[in-house]
Amino acid sequence: MAQGNGQADGGDGDVVIRVTGLRTQFGSNVIHENLDFRIRRGEVMGVVGGSGSGKSVLLRTIVGLIRPAAGAIEILGERTDTMGERQRERVLERTGMLFQDSALFSSMTVAENVDAVLKEHTALPVELRQDIAELKIGLAELPPDAANKYPSELSGGMRKRAGLARALALDPEILFLDEPTAGLDPITAAKFDRLIRSLTASLGVTVVLVTHDLDTLRDACDRISALIEKRVKVGTMTELMDEQDPWLHEYFHGPRGRAAASGRVQDSAATD
């Protein structure tokens, strides 16, 4: 079970992402309105919401792939919504992104996919880049022989880990994960959740992940940002389960939510 850090959302603390008054929209369609939340160094923040709530849009807006209609976004103390392209690139070099489909280059091996990031953003010699690629593949808990395989030769879970290895290439301070366990069987998904917790513990990396998986929320996340009717509610899983909002109540207290909560109680009892 994830050990929540017990942080409230009120103080500044060591904030690495700050979103203030955010509005995103496409034409006249407003996706988010006046979102405010903060993410602190070393925590795992889950992002949930119903279909059409703009979870992936929020992730892409934070990293600068979508420009907000209003509001401010700070990553690692820098305003990404107003900075120039080169400055944004320098900030984003301190982050890593795992897209839902992994977005690996199909014509490259796993090692070449990781090396492509190193080659683009560093002036390191080839031999050192190869060593780093092997290290990142190991950090993602892939077997050594996966390095020379192509994405088409990998299982779904291995492709996710290969995408994670590439996201780790530049030693990011923040990892953005879009549906990291989508399409995985429960055992493989649980292993990925444990890997996320292991990385935060060993590397001190901050993780922001979009998910539908209640087990991931229970096992991997310190806090949760729930997108509801264009706004956001932030809290621990326990806090959000106690909210009276109809969507949150249905989400956390439906059959799947009860199963996840039951697992959490059992895990807590096992570790007492």
ZAMARGU-4260 file (C-alpha; in steps of 0.2 Angstrom, whole numbers, plus 5000, padded with zeros to 4 digits):
<rodrens>
0) 5000/5000/5000 | 5006/5018/4996 | 5012/5027/5012 | 5004/5044/5010 | 5014/5058/5016
5) 5000/5067/5025 | 5003/5083/5016 | 4988/5095/5015 | 4987/5106/5000 | 4988/5123/5009
10) 5006/5126/5012 | 5020/5129/4999 | 5032/5116/5006 | 5044/5110/4992 | 5032/5113/4977
15) 5038/5107/4960 | 5022/5109/4951 | 5010/5124/4954 | 4994/5126/4944 | 4984/5142/4947
20) 4967/5147/4939 | 4970/5136/4925 | 4957/5136/4911 | 4959/5125/4895 | 4947/5125/4881
25) 4945/5121/4862 | 4935/5134/4853 | 4920/5137/4864 | 4922/5120/4873 | 4929/5123/4891
30) 4937/5108/4898 | 4944/5115/4914 | 4939/5131/4923 | 4949/5139/4937 | 4960/5124/4942
35) 4971/5126/4957 | 4983/5113/4964 | 5001/5110/4969 | 5012/5094/4969 | 5027/5092/4980
40) 5043/5084/4977 | 5044/5066/4979 | 5025/5063/4980 | 5015/5052/4968 | 4999/5062/4962
45) 4985/5052/4954 | 4974/5061/4942 | 4956/5054/4939 | 4940/5059/4932 | 4925/5053/4921
50) 4926/5052/4902 | 4928/5069/4894 | 4935/5077/4910 | 4951/5081/4902 | 4964/5070/4912
55) 4976/5068/4897 | 4973/5086/4892 | 4978/5092/4909 | 4994/5082/4908 | 4998/5089/4891
60) 4994/5107/4896 | 5006/5105/4911 | 5020/5100/4901 | 5017/5113/4888 | 5010/5103/4873
65) 4994/5112/4875 | 4993/5131/4879 | 4981/5136/4892 | 4967/5149/4889 | 4970/5157/4906
70) 4980/5154/4922 | 4998/5150/4927 | 5008/5134/4927 | 5025/5133/4936 | 5036/5118/4934
75) 5052/5118/4945 | 5049/5136/4948 | 5048/5141/4930 | 5032/5148/4921 | 5029/5136/4907
80) 5014/5145/4900 | 5023/5161/4896 | 5041/5156/4893 | 5049/5154/4876 | 5052/5138/4867
85) 5070/5136/4871 | 5067/5139/4889 | 5053/5127/4889 | 5064/5114/4882 | 5077/5116/4896
90) 5063/5114/4909 | 5056/5099/4900 | 5073/5091/4900 | 5071/5089/4918 | 5055/5079/4916
95) 5050/5062/4908 | 5034/5057/4899 | 5026/5040/4897 | 5012/5041/4885 | 4997/5029/4886
100) 5003/5019/4870 | 5021/5021/4875 | 5025/5030/4859 | 5041/5020/4856 | 5049/5021/4839
105) 5044/5005/4830 | 5060/5004/4819 | 5072/5005/4834 | 5076/4993/4848 | 5073/4997/4866
110) 5091/5002/4869 | 5090/5013/4853 | 5074/5021/4859 | 5082/5026/4876 | 5098/5032/4867
115) 5088/5043/4855 | 5084/5054/4870 | 5102/5055/4876 | 5108/5058/4858 | 5096/5073/4856
120) 5099/5081/4872 | 5117/5078/4877 | 5134/5078/4870 | 5139/5062/4878 | 5150/5049/4869
125) 5142/5034/4861 | 5149/5021/4873 | 5143/5031/4888 | 5126/5033/4881 | 5125/5014/4878
130) 5130/5011/4897 | 5116/5024/4902 | 5103/5015/4891 | 5107/4999/4899 | 5106/5006/4916
135) 5089/5014/4913 | 5082/4998/4905 | 5088/4989/4922 | 5079/5003/4932 | 5063/4999/4923
140) 5065/4981/4928 | 5067/4974/4910 | 5078/4959/4907 | 5095/4963/4899 | 5090/4954/4883
145) 5075/4967/4880 | 5088/4980/4875 | 5090/4973/4858 | 5072/4969/4855 | 5060/4979/4845
150) 5043/4985/4852 | 5034/4973/4841 | 5043/4959/4850 | 5038/4964/4868 | 5022/4961/4878
155) 5011/4975/4883 | 5019/4976/4900 | 5036/4976/4893 | 5032/4990/4881 | 5026/5000/4896
160) 5043/4997/4905 | 5052/5001/4889 | 5043/5018/4888 | 5047/5021/4906 | 5066/5017/4903
165) 5065/5030/4889 | 5056/5043/4901 | 5070/5040/4914 | 5084/5043/4901 | 5089/5061/4907
170) 5087/5058/4926 | 5071/5067/4927 | 5065/5076/4943 | 5047/5073/4938 | 5038/5059/4928
175) 5022/5061/4919 | 5013/5044/4916 | 4997/5043/4906 | 4987/5028/4910 | 5003/5017/4914
180) 4993/5001/4918 | 4980/5003/4905 | 4978/4986/4896 | 4988/4976/4908 | 4983/4961/4917
185) 4981/4963/4936 | 4997/4955/4941 | 5007/4965/4928 | 4998/4981/4933 | 5002/4977/4952
190) 5021/4975/4947 | 5021/4992/4938 | 5013/5000/4953 | 5027/4993/4964 | 5040/4999/4952
195) 5033/5017/4953 | 5034/5017/4972 | 5052/5009/4971 | 5057/5023/4959 | 5051/5037/4970
200) 5059/5029/4985 | 5076/5026/4976 | 5077/5041/4965 | 5066/5054/4974 | 5057/5057/4958
205) 5040/5066/4958 | 5026/5056/4948 | 5010/5063/4941 | 5000/5049/4934 | 4983/5048/4925
210) 4974/5032/4929 | 4957/5024/4929 | 4964/5010/4940 | 4958/5010/4958 | 4971/4998/4963
215) 4984/5010/4957 | 4976/5024/4966 | 4977/5013/4982 | 4994/5006/4980 | 5004/5019/4971
220) 4997/5037/4975 | 5000/5048/4990 | 4986/5060/4984 | 4973/5061/4971 | 4967/5076/4960
225) 4949/5072/4954 | 4942/5082/4939 | 4924/5085/4942 | 4913/5097/4932 | 4928/5106/4925
230) 4935/5109/4943 | 4947/5099/4954 | 4946/5091/4971 | 4963/5086/4979 | 4966/5074/4994
235) 4971/5057/4999 | 4960/5042/4994 | 4953/5041/5011 | 4948/5060/5011 | 4940/5059/4994
240) 4931/5043/4998 | 4923/5053/5012 | 4918/5067/5001 | 4899/5069/4997 | 4901/5073/4979
245) 4890/5062/4969 | 4903/5057/4956 | 4916/5053/4969 | 4904/5043/4979 | 4899/5033/4964
250) 4917/5031/4959 | 4924/5025/4976 | 4909/5017/4983 | 4904/5007/4968 | 4908/4988/4967
255) 4926/4991/4961 | 4929/5005/4973 | 4923/4994/4987 | 4935/4980/4982 | 4950/4992/4981
260) 4945/4999/4998 | 4944/4982/5005 | 4961/4978/4998 | 4968/4993/5007 | 4961/4988/5023
265) 4968/4971/5022 | 4985/4978/5017 | 4985/4990/5032 | 4980/4975/5044 | 4994/4965/5037
270) 5007/4978/5040 | 5001/4983/5058
</rodrens>
